[in-house]
Amino acid sequence: MFYHCSRSKQFWSEFELYWCLISNQRICLCLENVLFGILTENACPLLQLLNYFIIIGKLYLCDCRSKQILPNIYGFRAKIIAKYETEEKISNKEFFKRKWILTPYLN
């Protein structure tokens, strides 16, 4: 099988580092977090964005698997930036600002 579970684990480790770089928050994702998102009663906007990133990460991994390419954080980052730029152009500005409380670009 081309797609290895260890590569997926490496992707999620890189995801945690990327999240820390753009949000200044350390996270440690477990399998449950990846499968269902981070569930809490106090869903702050940053947590909602993190859950959105997790969903995009899972879609990215599926895309990589179907294309038979190895996932990496740079491809994921490009996908996130494309989502950000698209939503910035088409969505209501107030909704966009509430959803994207941080920018996915690394300075």
Beta strands, then each sheet from edge to edge (+ up, - down):
end
